Amino acid sequence: MSPRFALLPVLLLAACDRAADEGAQQQGALPQEKADLAADIAENLNPGLSGEIDRSQAGALMPTVELSQPDGSTLNTGALQGTPVLVNLWATWCAPCVVEMPMLDRLAQTYDGRLRVVTVSQDLRGGEVVAPFFDQYDFAKLEPWLDPDGDYPEALGGEGVLPMTVLYDASGREVWRVVGGYEWTGPEARRAIDAALAG
């Protein structure tokens, strides 16, 4: 095994506990070496991320939360109805989240016009760490949405575990969710999304 991938088990933890990792946020975004490694894993390996599709809350209405971007743009999630939406809660200090981001960007490109992918940072330092992260990766479709008041996890009934991703149909009703890292470019994800988009 290449020394570069020796950290693979560490990066592929099932999920990040927000409370346990708040101290890590004070250090800012992941160092370049770790971010590059996460991108390599997402691009070149099937990381076997442990999240699973959960339909137990299907039908729940998308919560209304006010999001913002570092440039001051705002988005009320209540206005997202009309197109299916995949909402991903993540943070720069959460290794599985970082692994997922390039995959989510490719997913957004693949389903452009049929599915909107909205990534919502839970970083306490907000744009200070999220803007450089987005600059570093130069995502084609993802936008740096922030949850400045940290309302989204509670609104989803989550327990502060990241990443958390929820698929909503065009009427704003939950279809399914995944808690923990997930292989968003794999065949299982494609089948689940295609089935949801087909109605």
VMD Tcl script that draws the C-alpha trace (Angstrom):
set ca {
  {0.00 0.00 0.00}
  {1.27 3.43 -0.91}
  {2.22 5.56 2.12}
  {-0.09 8.18 0.67}
  {-3.06 5.90 1.30}
  {-1.99 4.75 4.75}
  {-4.47 7.21 6.25}
  {-7.36 5.65 4.34}
  {-8.99 3.97 7.38}
  {-8.86 7.24 9.28}
  {-10.47 9.21 6.47}
  {-13.21 6.67 5.96}
  {-14.82 6.84 9.37}
  {-18.56 6.32 9.17}
  {-19.47 9.84 10.22}
  {-18.26 12.85 12.18}
  {-19.72 13.85 15.51}
  {-20.25 17.60 15.43}
  {-19.85 18.06 19.18}
  {-16.66 16.02 19.31}
  {-15.09 17.89 16.44}
  {-15.94 21.50 17.28}
  {-12.39 21.95 18.55}
  {-11.04 20.77 15.20}
  {-12.89 23.60 13.48}
  {-10.74 26.14 15.25}
  {-7.84 24.90 13.13}
  {-9.57 25.94 9.90}
  {-9.87 23.98 6.67}
  {-8.04 20.72 6.10}
  {-4.40 21.12 5.16}
  {-3.73 20.85 1.43}
  {-2.16 17.39 1.75}
  {-5.21 15.90 3.48}
  {-7.62 17.61 1.09}
  {-5.65 16.27 -1.89}
  {-5.71 12.78 -0.39}
  {-9.48 12.96 0.11}
  {-9.94 14.03 -3.50}
  {-7.71 11.19 -4.71}
  {-9.73 8.67 -2.73}
  {-13.01 9.98 -4.09}
  {-11.65 10.01 -7.64}
  {-9.68 6.77 -7.79}
  {-11.07 4.35 -5.22}
  {-14.41 2.95 -4.14}
  {-14.03 3.99 -0.51}
  {-16.78 1.70 0.81}
  {-18.32 4.54 2.82}
  {-20.72 3.17 5.40}
  {-23.85 5.31 5.05}
  {-27.06 3.59 3.98}
  {-30.31 4.83 2.46}
  {-32.98 5.26 5.14}
  {-36.63 5.71 4.11}
  {-38.06 5.81 7.64}
  {-38.85 9.54 7.42}
  {-40.21 9.57 3.87}
  {-42.95 12.13 3.42}
  {-41.60 14.63 5.95}
  {-41.73 18.21 4.69}
  {-38.46 19.99 3.97}
  {-37.73 22.40 6.86}
  {-37.62 26.10 6.16}
  {-34.13 27.38 7.00}
  {-32.41 30.59 5.93}
  {-29.03 29.88 4.32}
  {-26.36 32.33 3.21}
  {-23.18 32.43 1.15}
  {-19.91 34.20 1.97}
  {-20.80 36.87 -0.64}
  {-24.04 37.70 1.20}
  {-26.46 35.80 -1.07}
  {-29.33 34.14 0.79}
  {-31.59 31.17 0.16}
  {-34.73 30.15 2.01}
  {-35.04 26.38 1.70}
  {-38.81 26.76 1.58}
  {-38.34 28.24 -1.91}
  {-36.65 25.10 -3.27}
  {-39.89 23.35 -4.20}
  {-40.51 22.67 -7.89}
  {-37.36 20.62 -8.54}
  {-36.07 17.57 -6.63}
  {-33.32 18.62 -4.21}
  {-30.49 16.72 -2.53}
  {-29.47 18.59 0.65}
  {-26.10 17.67 2.12}
  {-24.97 18.86 5.58}
  {-21.18 18.82 5.82}
  {-18.13 20.56 7.33}
  {-14.52 21.14 6.30}
  {-13.27 19.32 9.44}
  {-15.28 16.16 8.70}
  {-13.18 13.70 6.66}
  {-16.09 11.70 5.14}
  {-17.72 15.01 4.21}
  {-14.60 16.12 2.35}
  {-14.45 12.77 0.54}
  {-18.07 13.21 -0.56}
  {-17.81 16.75 -1.94}
  {-16.15 15.96 -5.32}
  {-18.62 13.10 -5.77}
  {-21.56 15.41 -5.04}
  {-20.21 17.89 -7.56}
  {-20.07 15.18 -10.24}
  {-23.58 14.09 -9.26}
  {-24.82 17.67 -9.65}
  {-23.27 17.79 -13.12}
  {-24.79 14.45 -14.12}
  {-28.31 15.44 -13.04}
  {-28.08 19.11 -14.03}
  {-31.57 20.47 -14.65}
  {-33.25 17.44 -13.05}
  {-31.85 17.55 -9.50}
  {-30.42 20.41 -7.49}
  {-27.61 19.56 -5.06}
  {-27.40 21.96 -2.12}
  {-24.43 21.54 0.23}
  {-24.85 23.31 3.58}
  {-21.74 23.87 5.72}
  {-21.98 23.40 9.47}
  {-18.59 25.05 10.10}
  {-18.72 27.42 13.06}
  {-16.26 29.72 11.27}
  {-18.53 29.83 8.21}
  {-17.20 31.59 5.13}
  {-13.77 32.02 6.71}
  {-13.05 28.33 6.08}
  {-15.69 27.41 3.49}
  {-14.72 30.02 0.88}
  {-11.06 28.85 0.71}
  {-12.22 25.23 0.56}
  {-14.42 25.99 -2.46}
  {-11.65 28.04 -4.08}
  {-9.28 25.10 -3.66}
  {-11.59 22.55 -5.30}
  {-13.14 24.85 -7.94}
  {-16.40 22.88 -7.99}
  {-18.40 23.09 -11.22}
  {-21.89 23.01 -9.67}
  {-21.74 23.15 -5.88}
  {-22.30 26.46 -4.10}
  {-20.90 27.44 -0.66}
  {-24.12 27.62 1.35}
  {-23.75 28.25 5.07}
  {-26.06 27.56 8.01}
  {-24.98 30.49 10.21}
  {-27.34 29.69 13.07}
  {-26.77 25.92 12.91}
  {-30.52 25.31 12.57}
  {-30.54 22.67 9.85}
  {-29.42 19.51 11.76}
  {-32.01 20.06 14.48}
  {-34.71 20.81 11.91}
  {-33.94 17.45 10.28}
  {-34.14 15.65 13.62}
  {-30.45 14.82 13.42}
  {-28.11 14.31 16.35}
  {-25.21 16.39 15.11}
  {-23.74 13.60 12.99}
  {-22.16 14.60 9.68}
  {-22.44 14.12 6.83}
  {-26.21 13.93 6.56}
  {-27.88 14.00 3.16}
  {-31.62 14.14 2.39}
  {-33.34 13.75 -0.97}
  {-36.58 15.71 -1.44}
  {-39.05 15.37 -4.28}
  {-40.32 18.34 -6.29}
  {-43.08 18.98 -3.74}
  {-40.54 19.30 -0.92}
  {-41.27 15.93 0.70}
  {-38.48 13.68 1.93}
  {-37.84 10.58 -0.19}
  {-34.90 9.15 1.79}
  {-31.81 10.16 3.72}
  {-28.27 8.95 4.34}
  {-26.43 9.54 7.63}
  {-22.69 9.04 7.23}
  {-20.47 8.99 4.18}
  {-21.87 7.52 0.96}
  {-20.58 6.63 -2.50}
  {-22.58 9.19 -4.48}
  {-21.15 8.24 -7.85}
  {-21.79 4.51 -7.44}
  {-24.54 2.45 -9.09}
  {-26.65 2.18 -5.93}
  {-26.89 5.96 -5.64}
  {-27.74 6.30 -9.32}
  {-30.51 3.69 -9.07}
  {-31.99 5.32 -5.95}
  {-31.93 8.80 -7.46}
  {-33.25 7.64 -10.85}
  {-36.13 5.83 -9.12}
  {-36.98 8.93 -7.09}
  {-36.85 11.21 -10.14}
  {-39.08 8.80 -12.07}
  {-41.71 9.23 -9.36}
}
mol new
graphics top color blue
foreach p $ca { graphics top sphere $p radius 0.5 }
foreach p [lrange $ca 0 end-1] q [lrange $ca 1 end] { graphics top cylinder $p $q radius 0.2 }
display resetview
